[in-house]
């Protein structure tokens, strides 16, 4: 058995087996935020979600949002650029902590 | 699994009639205004998603006798305002030009499902040039409906074969030069998007905007409308789904996206489809599945009776979920957007 099974994504709602009102509120919020045309298009939202799916490596979300990107008219160039944004941000977030390292080095007189 | 057993499984799991009943929908034919005629299974391409299994190797052609019978039907039935020619590449039927010219004389609106590349490739067996097509279409005021799976090379060539995108661009340029895509000319050029894979089409309106912007920005090309179509889970596309282990997932996707509004507008309610050998079907997909219209007997063009046909029972099966998913899918694109 693997911890991640693609068919388990279809069971997401079962997390609401206990305290269902919390999951209901989450799903309402989730679908309003990710799946409606607003100031951002559904395609733009799907590309953001795909980027985040990679930033917080989630196989369920990568599966779902690769399809969502395609079903909202995105192409592999746009999808690849989106995950490069996520990767660059992740690297930048790591590297900017180098300033903390420099601060400590200075404090140590090194 | 044997085909009959597989059919039984599909009928139980993916039962379209049951879905209609769940939604209290009855879908009898409406007034029939379009005769869609498949004049050949021969094509210069062999696309991955093709539900007709067309390729340069196919030899099936509609005879002049059957074309004349179709013209007689069009002449005797003024309700049939539209002639929709498809294939294969319909231009590879030796009587294609005759069919178009004669139907024009009858005052019919003629649509041709034109794959663009046949203009450049010509006939793959006789090597006859087809470079005259844009002018021929313009002279006969034909509405040209052309597949272009995406506005970029990658998806287009992946589905339709290497080099298809560049040839399609060249052919679109020739159509533009003949006046197609120009609002003032009255010559209509529509493009058709269908997904390159096991997913549903994006919004027709949004994709049309993307196509128009990108084709103009990169190639200075114009067209009128974009039609989005869902890939039908039959024949070559079904084989592809089965190779990928994605057939059941795709069917579930279609069923979960069932849209009653799209169902009410499905094309088989206002169209009849004729095969190269003159048999009559509810649509091009039923034609490819040999599900012939039956009114007392299997119907052919030689039995054509408008009143009988408009009272027929449309034959549905699991593939019909392809026409009713999401915004729906028809020969004229999305149904309920």
Interface residues (C-beta under 8 A of the other chain):
Chain A: X41 X42 X43 X67 X70 X71 X72 X73 X75 X76 X77
Chain B: X150 X152 X154 X155 X195 X197 X199 X200 X201 X202 X203 X206 X207 X210
